[in-house]
Amino acid sequence: MSRDFFPVCGEEILNVKDLSVNRSGSKILRDISMSITCGEFVGIVGPNGGGKSTLVLTILGILKPKTGFVTIYDQVPLTKGIIGKVGWVPQTASELPTNVQITVREFIQLGTISSKSIFGISRKERDAVDKIINVVGLDDCANMRITKLSGGQRQRAAIGKALASEADLILMDEPMVGVDRESRNSIMRLLDDLCHEQNKTIVMISHDLASIKQTVHRMIYLEETIRYDGPTSEFPELSSLAKLRGIEATHDSSEQSLWDEVEQESGIIIMVPGKDGEN
């Protein structure tokens, strides 16, 4: 688990330029350009089918661009020079077959496997895994079978596995699906700490707009192309976001003023009587 350097905060990690991607003959992404630097915690949001997962799969090198390019540390995905520098936590990271017999420690150790570790894990790697188990808060269940853990704990283990690879860039696709509120809040704090304290760079896809707005440093709204990219504090309100998406109001302004939108922590929008509609 040796490394050649420690990432420098502010250094460009990921560069996407003029990217377009087709899947099954249809254009899913067009004209995507963005730069992400070391230490950033970036949330990518957007509707289902908007291209979020396609973008992550292209960054990983699993999908190929139609036009444009992706570079990580100035190298194209899957090249030898960036192996081990990119970690991926997919949606299904915490969904494991019930007959899996490995412990939490063994599961996290899987992140250390490489061509250099065919003869077994070294003492240095074991010590590093122990430290990661502590970082993700799983000391008390390190020797338990991973299938015995809660969804939130398994998600922590999945993050630990990505950290064990010594990845500088961690890509996460809907990692909070099925995770309870308390665990979700704890995991989000953990991820934020990793950015601030270890210069990790995290790109997270999420459908939970409310949760993302409370945590990440920067937000990208993606719907075929990037419609917003900037600070979380300046992310458009719902009405402005609808205009960005080209959605026109069904009712006139006098009807809309009778109701206010309340965005709950769950991400569900609830309509309640507004001031002009009070009895």
C-alpha positions, 0 to 999 in steps of 0.5 A, spaced: 500 500 500 505 504 498 504 511 495 508 515 490 505 522 493 500 525 497 494 529 493 495 536 494 489 540 496 487 544 490 490 540 485 486 538 479 484 530 480 479 530 474 478 533 468 472 532 463 472 536 457 466 536 451 464 529 453 458 526 449 456 519 451 451 514 447 448 508 450 443 503 445 444 508 440 441 514 444 445 520 446 445 520 454 450 525 455 452 531 451 457 537 452 459 535 459 465 539 461 467 540 468 474 540 473 474 537 480 480 538 484 483 535 490 479 535 497 472 537 493 466 534 496 461 534 489 454 532 489 451 530 482 443 530 482 438 530 477 432 526 474 432 519 473 435 518 466 438 524 466 445 521 465 448 521 472 450 513 472 452 514 465 457 519 467 460 515 473 461 509 468 465 513 463 469 516 468 471 509 471 472 507 463 467 502 463 463 506 458 467 510 452 466 517 450 462 518 443 466 525 443 470 529 448 475 526 453 476 524 461 482 524 464 484 523 471 491 526 474 492 527 466 491 520 464 485 516 461 481 512 465 484 505 466 491 506 465 496 503 469 498 510 472 492 511 476 490 504 478 488 504 485 487 512 485 480 511 484 475 508 488 468 506 486 462 505 491 456 503 487 449 502 489 449 495 490 455 496 495 451 494 501 447 488 498 451 482 499 448 474 498 446 472 505 451 466 504 457 470 504 462 468 510 467 473 510 468 478 516 468 486 516 475 486 516 476 481 510 471 485 506 475 491 507 482 488 506 479 486 499 481 493 497 488 492 498 488 486 493 493 488 487 498 484 483 503 486 488 499 482 494 498 475 490 503 473 496 498 475 501 497 481 505 503 485 509 504 487 516 503 494 514 497 493 510 494 489 516 495 496 520 492 500 515 486 496 514 485 496 522 486 504 521 481 504 516 476 500 520 477 505 526 476 511 521 469 508 518 467 506 526 466 499 525 471 497 531 466 493 535 464 489 529 470 488 525 470 480 526 463 479 525 460 477 518 459 482 514 452 480 512 450 480 520 451 488 519 445 493 518 445 497 511 448 503 514 454 499 517 455 495 511 455 501 507 461 504 512 464 497 510 464 499 503 467 506 504 472 502 508 474 498 502 474 503 497 479 507 502 483 501 503 485 501 496 488 508 497 484 511 492 484 519 492 478 520 488 472 516 490 466 515 486 459 514 489 453 512 486 447 513 490 450 510 496 445 512 501 439 508 498 436 503 504 440 507 509 437 509 515 437 517 517 441 516 523 446 512 519 446 516 513 448 523 517 453 519 520 456 517 513 455 524 510 459 527 516 465 521 515 465 523 508 466 530 509 471 529 514 475 525 509 475 531 504 478 536 510 482 531 513 485 526 508 484 530 502 480 525 499 476 527 493 469 525 493 464 525 487 457 522 489 450 521 485 444 522 489 437 523 488 436 526 495 437 533 494 435 535 501 441 531 504 446 533 499 445 540 500 446 540 507 453 536 506 457 537 499 461 543 498 459 543 490 453 541 486 452 539 479 445 538 476 445 534 470 440 532 465 443 530 459 448 536 460 450 540 466 445 545 467 448 548 474 455 547 477 457 551 483 457 552 490 451 549 494 449 555 497 447 558 490 443 552 488 437 554 484 430 554 488 425 549 485 422 554 481 428 557 478 430 549 477 424 548 473 426 554 469 433 551 467 429 544 466 425 547 461 418 546 465 413 551 464 408 552 470 401 549 469 397 554 473 398 562 473 401 565 479 395 567 483 393 560 483 400 558 485 401 563 491 395 559 495 400 554 496 407 554 499 412 548 497 416 545 503 422 540 502 422 535 507 429 532 509 427 525 505 427 529 499 419 529 498 416 536 496 409 537 500 404 543 498 401 546 504 397 552 504 401 559 503 399 566 506 395 568 501 391 561 502 390 562 509 383 561 512 
